[in-house]
Amino acid sequence: MRVNRAFGIDFYLGDKTELLTSILSNSMASFSYVVTPNVNHVVQINHSPELRAAYADASFRVCDSKVLQPILSFFSVNIKEAIPGSDLTKDLFERANELKMRVTVIGSTCEEMEILGEKFPNIIIQHHSPPFGFIDSPRLVENCLDFISEKPADLIFFAVGCPRQEILAHLVFQKGGAVGVGLCVGASILFLSGKVARAPVWLQNLKLEWLHRIMSEPRRLASRYIVDAYKLVPIILNEKRKRK
């Protein structure tokens, strides 16, 4: 029996090729969405009922982190591969360009959209960027929901950070009536547009992309990664106790 559950999350066990095929085949169906759990998400889900609810209704929960992957293996959750959201986003934009698909991006900047428009000229890009703190404003959240329902797309990239993007995708799912596949991708649009450089491949292969990100954005990320590591230890111990 293949185990896929740890930390209250049912993880996707397949590879990226299978996932891409499934996403593209559902791009014209009723709205569904993909979340990309990493260490930070595992920490947040412990104290956020809204994030837990969003995770529960996602169609796929794809391990985004090569740091999280060996922890999952320790609990016999043997995924085929960690699939970074940045890689998934890049592959989907390339396929969307080939297939001349409609893509909506929630978040990011107009400058980034211009860059993506030049890189992927066959994609119809629809863009809505809510202001900071929008998730606490029912009116601004409703503006996002209206934009998504009034401008149908095959793929919808939620790029407003965790847990905002997952909560927003869940609200679209609950409201009903939308189509396409939503993807909660965090900073992936920044990487795809080239505004922020990803770690070299050799660092990614050594599972040290997190170190490159800290060095690139120390003020924003160093304290977050330290806090996440500190909070993750009791979460792992609790998971171990529950399994006994």
C-alpha positions in Angstrom: 0.0 0.0 0.0 1.3 3.4 -1.0 1.1 5.9 1.9 0.6 9.6 0.8 -0.5 11.3 4.0 1.7 13.2 6.4 1.2 16.4 8.5 -2.5 16.3 7.6 -1.7 16.6 3.9 -2.4 14.0 1.2 0.6 14.4 -1.1 0.7 13.8 -4.8 2.9 10.8 -5.4 3.4 10.9 -9.2 5.9 12.7 -11.4 5.8 16.0 -13.2 4.9 14.5 -16.6 1.8 12.9 -15.2 0.9 16.1 -13.4 1.2 18.3 -16.4 -0.9 15.9 -18.5 -3.7 16.0 -15.8 -3.6 19.8 -15.5 -3.8 20.4 -19.2 -6.6 17.8 -19.7 -8.7 19.6 -17.0 -8.0 23.1 -18.2 -11.4 23.5 -19.8 -13.4 21.7 -17.0 -14.9 23.2 -13.9 -12.5 25.0 -11.7 -10.0 22.9 -9.7 -6.7 24.0 -8.2 -3.2 22.8 -7.2 -1.3 23.7 -4.0 2.4 23.3 -3.6 3.3 22.4 0.0 6.8 23.2 1.3 8.2 23.5 4.9 6.6 26.9 5.4 3.2 25.5 4.4 3.5 22.6 6.8 4.2 25.0 9.6 1.4 27.4 8.6 -1.2 24.6 8.2 -0.9 23.8 11.9 -2.5 27.0 13.0 -4.6 28.1 10.0 -8.0 26.5 9.6 -8.5 28.4 6.4 -5.3 27.0 4.9 -6.3 23.5 6.0 -9.7 23.8 4.4 -8.1 25.1 1.2 -5.7 22.1 1.2 -8.5 19.7 1.8 -10.4 20.7 -1.4 -7.3 21.0 -3.7 -7.2 18.5 -6.6 -3.4 18.0 -6.1 -1.0 18.7 -3.2 2.4 18.7 -4.9 5.6 18.6 -2.8 7.4 21.8 -3.8 10.5 21.3 -1.6 13.6 19.1 -1.9 14.1 19.8 1.8 10.6 18.5 2.7 11.0 15.4 0.4 13.4 13.4 2.7 11.2 14.2 5.7 8.3 12.7 3.9 10.3 9.7 3.1 11.1 9.2 6.8 7.3 8.9 7.2 7.1 6.4 4.2 5.5 9.0 1.9 7.7 8.2 -1.1 6.9 10.7 -3.8 8.5 10.2 -7.2 10.0 13.6 -7.2 9.8 17.0 -5.6 8.2 19.4 -8.2 9.1 23.1 -7.5 6.3 25.4 -8.3 8.8 27.5 -10.4 9.5 24.5 -12.6 5.8 23.7 -12.9 5.0 27.3 -13.8 7.7 27.4 -16.5 6.5 24.2 -18.1 2.9 25.2 -18.1 3.6 28.6 -19.6 5.6 26.9 -22.4 2.8 24.5 -23.1 0.2 27.3 -22.9 2.3 29.2 -25.5 2.3 26.1 -27.8 -1.4 25.6 -27.4 -2.4 29.3 -27.5 -4.2 29.2 -24.2 -5.7 31.8 -22.0 -3.9 32.5 -18.8 -4.9 34.6 -15.8 -2.3 35.9 -13.3 -3.5 37.1 -9.9 -0.7 39.1 -8.4 2.7 40.2 -9.8 3.3 43.5 -11.6 2.4 45.0 -15.0 6.1 45.0 -15.8 6.4 41.3 -15.2 3.3 40.7 -17.4 4.9 42.7 -20.2 8.0 40.5 -20.0 5.9 37.4 -20.1 3.9 38.7 -23.0 7.2 39.1 -25.0 8.5 35.6 -23.9 5.2 33.9 -24.6 3.5 35.8 -27.5 0.9 33.2 -28.2 -0.7 33.3 -24.7 -3.6 35.6 -24.0 -2.6 37.0 -20.6 -5.2 38.5 -18.3 -3.8 40.2 -15.2 -5.3 41.4 -11.9 -3.1 42.6 -9.1 -4.9 43.2 -5.8 -3.3 45.6 -3.3 -1.4 44.5 -0.2 -3.7 43.3 2.5 -6.5 42.5 0.1 -7.4 39.2 1.7 -8.7 41.0 4.7 -11.1 43.1 2.6 -14.3 41.4 1.4 -14.7 44.0 -1.3 -11.2 43.5 -2.7 -11.5 39.7 -2.5 -14.8 39.9 -4.4 -13.0 42.0 -7.0 -10.6 39.1 -7.5 -13.5 36.6 -7.7 -15.4 38.7 -10.2 -12.3 39.1 -12.4 -11.8 35.4 -12.6 -15.4 34.6 -13.3 -15.8 37.4 -15.9 -12.6 36.6 -17.8 -12.5 32.8 -18.2 -9.0 31.2 -18.6 -7.6 27.8 -19.0 -4.9 28.3 -16.4 -5.1 30.7 -13.4 -1.8 31.5 -11.5 -2.3 32.7 -8.0 0.9 34.6 -7.1 0.1 36.4 -3.9 1.9 34.3 -1.3 0.8 31.7 1.2 -1.8 31.5 2.7 -3.5 34.2 0.6 -3.3 32.5 -2.7 -4.6 29.2 -1.3 -7.5 30.9 0.5 -8.4 32.8 -2.7 -8.3 29.7 -4.9 -10.5 27.9 -2.4 -13.0 30.8 -2.5 -13.1 30.5 -6.3 -13.8 26.8 -5.9 -16.5 27.3 -3.3 -18.2 30.0 -5.3 -18.5 27.8 -8.4 -19.1 28.8 -12.0 -15.4 29.3 -12.9 -13.4 27.1 -15.3 -9.8 26.1 -15.6 -7.1 24.9 -13.3 -5.7 27.2 -10.6 -2.1 27.0 -9.4 -0.8 28.5 -6.2 2.7 29.4 -7.2 4.1 32.0 -4.9 7.1 33.8 -6.3 7.3 31.6 -9.5 6.2 34.5 -11.8 9.2 36.5 -10.5 11.5 33.7 -11.5 9.8 33.2 -14.8 10.0 36.8 -15.7 13.7 37.0 -14.8 13.1 39.7 -12.1 14.6 37.3 -9.6 17.2 34.7 -10.5 16.8 31.1 -9.4 19.7 29.2 -7.9 22.1 27.5 -10.4 21.1 24.0 -11.3 24.0 22.4 -9.4 22.7 24.1 -6.2 19.2 22.9 -6.9 20.5 19.4 -7.3 22.3 19.6 -4.0 19.0 20.7 -2.4 20.4 24.1 -1.5 18.1 26.4 -3.4 16.9 27.6 -0.1 20.4 28.8 0.7 20.6 30.7 -2.6 17.3 32.4 -1.8 18.5 33.5 1.7 21.6 35.0 0.2 19.5 36.7 -2.5 17.0 38.2 -0.1 18.5 37.9 3.5 16.3 40.5 5.1 13.0 39.0 4.0 13.8 35.3 4.1 16.5 34.5 6.7 14.3 35.1 9.7 11.4 33.2 8.1 13.5 30.1 7.4 15.0 30.1 10.9 11.5 30.4 12.5 10.2 27.7 10.1 13.0 25.3 11.1 12.4 26.0 14.8 8.7 25.3 14.5 9.1 22.3 12.3 10.9 20.2 14.9 7.9 19.8 17.3 5.6 19.2 14.3 7.8 16.3 13.1 7.9 14.9 16.7 4.1 15.1 16.9 3.7 13.3 13.6 6.0 10.6 14.9 4.0 10.2 18.1 0.7 10.0 16.2 2.0 7.2 14.0 3.0 5.2 17.0 
